[in-house]
Amino acid sequence: MRSPAYALHFAPDAVVEQTMPMPRTRSFRRLQWLALAASCGLSACSSSESSSSPSAANVVLEGEATAAQLTVFQNEQAREWAWAGGQFDTPHDNAQLDASPPLTFAWHADPADFAQGGAPGEIVMTHRLLYSTASNEHLLEVFTTLPEYTPDATHWRKLVDAREPISVSLTTGTFVGSDLPEDGGPFIGQALTFTIR
């Protein structure tokens, strides 16, 4: 895996946070989040808070991804680190896609350091795909443990019916059990644009 220092050589603005050692856990932050969740249960949260991230009901879960992982993923601030965030294998940027058959979107991401070191617990790499257009910033969202995604007929039709350039961004996070360690991300990877003709 490319180290943070290596990434800094090529993209200094993108990885400045990676030059400092990162704690392995977010226990204090999680306590803050749990306190917020509890307060929301006692009194209604503001509409701006509740609408900041789409609910799991609006996200396509693929592979072994769970709604609980998605909630944790959404409540962490993603950071720029392209190699850990992932790079698309298909399609290429500015691709012109045929409306039939549905395209398989494929990618790869470097594993977290602790994943290579044999950390205790179940290690799960998760990926978030967000499809958007100029008129719809949340056209389709997918959360998956797989390194590829082929839209089913319903979701492919949604992309086809957009009838304008579509951007898709890739963000990756690596869980240990149900926890998303600090150096597990999520990290922002590649974003590209394509059109369906």
HELIX and SHEET records of a PDB file:
HELIX    1   1 PRO A    4  PHE A   10  1                                   7    
HELIX    2   2 VAL A   16  THR A   19  5                                   4    
HELIX    3   3 SER A   27  LEU A   42  1                                  16    
HELIX    4   4 SER A   47  SER A   50  1                                   4    
HELIX    5   5 ALA A   56  ASN A   58  5                                   3    
HELIX    6   6 ALA A   67  GLN A   74  1                                   8    
HELIX    7   7 ALA A   82  GLY A   85  1                                   4    
HELIX    8   8 ASP A  113  GLN A  116  1                                   4    
HELIX    9   9 ALA A  153  VAL A  160  1                                   8    
HELIX   10  10 GLU A  182  GLY A  184  5                                   3    
SHEET    1   A 6 VAL A  60  GLU A  62  0                                        
SHEET    2   A 6 LEU A 140  THR A 144  1                                        
SHEET    3   A 6 ILE A 123  SER A 132 -1                                        
SHEET    4   A 6 ILE A 166  VAL A 176 -1                                        
SHEET    5   A 6 PHE A 187  ILE A 196 -1                                        
SHEET    6   A 6 ARG A  79  GLU A  80  1                                        
SHEET    1   B 6 VAL A  60  GLU A  62  0                                        
SHEET    2   B 6 LEU A 140  THR A 144  1                                        
SHEET    3   B 6 ILE A 123  SER A 132 -1                                        
SHEET    4   B 6 ILE A 166  VAL A 176 -1                                        
SHEET    5   B 6 PHE A 187  ILE A 196 -1                                        
SHEET    6   B 6 ALA A  95  LEU A  97  1                                        
SHEET    1   C 3 GLN A  87  THR A  90  0                                        
SHEET    2   C 3 PHE A 105  HIS A 108 -1                                        
SHEET    3   C 3 GLU A 148  TYR A 149 -1                                        
END                                                                             
